[in-house]
Amino acid sequence: MALSFNEMSRSKSKRNGIRTLAVIGVLISTGVLILMSVAQSPRFIHLAGEHGIVIQTDDLKPGSVKFYSYRDRAGEQLRFLLARDSDGDLYAAMDACHRCYSYHEGYATSDGYLICKLCGNRYKLAMISKGLASCVPVMLRFKAEGQTAKIDTAELEHNHYLF
């Protein structure tokens, strides 16, 4: 039994439609996985201290970021980060920016970049103090001494309004 030209054409069209849907499904799945990896909340290392916090920085490699949290006297979790750029310079900032802080989203990090989880701005760690457009991290004063960073808890508590 031979198929007519119309039947063969419909069969071929149906196969092409299924292939197209499969390709679209793979592309959407890949996109979702990429977005989920960027949008995942960082893991926070919980720290405590009465007047100051001392953080070991010897394991903070160039191009990396570590996220921390500190509970203030009112019980509020204050999130901050330490970052080391590709040149080895160390930065400390709150996990919030001057513009987007009211949404409480904070930052994610990927391959030596800091990424605002609200507006999506992405910039190299060396640009952390300048930010991008109006998305500028709230910087923290700290003292680097050898392989440690010292942050005054009053400096963290001064920024409690961000959370």
Residue, then its C-alpha position, 0 to 999 in steps of 0.5 A: m500500500a503506497l502513501s499518497f504525496n499528501e500523506m507523506s508530506r503530512s508525516k514529514s511535517k509532523r516529524n519536523g514539528i516534533r523535532t522543533l518542539a524537542v529542540i525548544g524544550v532542550l533550550i528552555s531547560t538549559g536556560v532554566l538551569i543556568l538561571m537557577s545556578v545564578a539565582q541560588s542564594p549563597r550560603f552564609i557563614h554565621l559569625a558572632g562577636e561583641h565588638g568586632i568580628v575577625i575573619q580568616t582570609d587565607d582561603l579566600k582565593p582571587g576571584s572569589v566571594k564569601f558570604y557572612s551573616y551577623r545577628d545584631r542585638a535586635g535579632e536581625q540577620l545582617r548579611f555581608l560579604l568579603a571578596r578578593d579580586s583577581d589582583g588579590d585586593l580584598y573588599a567588604a560590603m553589605d549584601a545589599c546595594h544603595r538602590c535595590y536594598s529595599y527588595h532584600e535580594g542581595y547578591a550572587t556570585s559567578d566566575g569572579y563577578l558579583i551579580c545583583k539578584l534584583c536588577g541583574n547587574r553584573y560586574k567584576l569584583a575589582m569594580i565592587s566599590k563603583g558598582l554598575a549604573s545605580c546598583v552600587p554595593v554598600m561598602l564596609r570599613f574593615k582592617a586587613e591584618g595579615q590573613t585576617a579581616k577585622i570588622d567592627t560590629a558597630e559598622l554592621e549595625h549601622n547598616h541594619y536598615l538595609f535588612 
